[in-house]
């Protein structure tokens, strides 16, 4: 739908985005003790798991653009 509306679409690999800390970059399955909540075992960053995934996907998209 985005492409049909003229909104640019950037494809990124979603691998590990729900287990990666957007603050320190730590990747661990233990960062997700529950389905809905993220807590980094290295730096202690906490947030809603869906938000963390979205932040990481956005960061990958910006990286793909060279921004």
N, C-alpha and C positions, 0 to 999 in steps of 0.2 A: 504494500500500500504506500509506503514511503516513496519508493522509486516512481510509482505511478503519479504521485503528487509532486514530483520534481525535487524531493528531498534527497540529498546524497546518502548513499548507503555504503558503509564500510564493513567488510566482513573480517571478523577476528576469530581466532581460535579461543573458544571458551574454556579450554582445559585449565584446570587448577584455579579458576577465578573465584570459586567459592571457598577455597582453602588458603588463599594468599592474603597476607596482611597488606592493606593499602598504605600503611604508614611505614613499616620496616621491611616489607618484602618477604617475610618468613612464610614458607609454604609447609603446612603440616595438616594432616587429617585431624589432629587433636585441637586445631583452632575451632573446630565445629563440634562441640560436645552435644549440642542439640541441633535440631533441624532449622530452627528459626533464629538462633543467636550465634554470633561470631565473637570469640575472644582469643586474641593472639597470645600464644604461650611464651613468646619472646619479649614483646614490649608491653603487653597488657591492653592494647587497643581493643575496644568493644563497640559493637554496633549490630544492627539488624543484619542478618545474613544476606538478605536480598539486596540491601543497600551496598554491602561490601562487594558482592558480585557485580553490581552495576558500576561501582567506582572502578573496579579492576578492568571491566570491559571498556569503559570510557578511556582509561589510561592506555590500554592497548590500541584503541582506535587513534588516539592522539599520537602515539608512537608511530603507528603505521603512516600517518600523515606527515611525520617529521616535525611535529609541533612540540 
